[in-house]
């Protein structure tokens, strides 16, 4: 038997072990990447729902401040289909006498987590006149 064949038989399993180890490391890295991407997706979804809640609450406050009425429920459902909103009015107290405190709460769901945004604004009880009308 030649010297070359003896060397080949002695190191024959090294390539298999090296390939198996590399594949294991690659599988571990891909698993970690998938987990981190899922975490980023959950965080981004939460932030999107949070921004939608802020926009809905702000629009509701603006509608109440300008027209005196909240946004029609059909329009609200069309604009923000996955959110719910509630508005409560109470009279102002102390230095805010003569105004009305409007508290708007917008809620939505992001995966299993509930997003809840609460905004308040004091609105004058006097009628607001819009130029040109």
Secondary structure, 3 states (H helix, E strand, C coil): CCHHHHHHHHCCCHHHHHHHHHHHHHHHHHHHHHHHHHHHHHHHHHHHHHHHHHHHHHHHHHHHHHHCCCCCHHHHHHHCCCCEEEEEEEECCHHHCCEEEEEEEEEEEECCEEEEEEEEEEEECCCCCCCCC
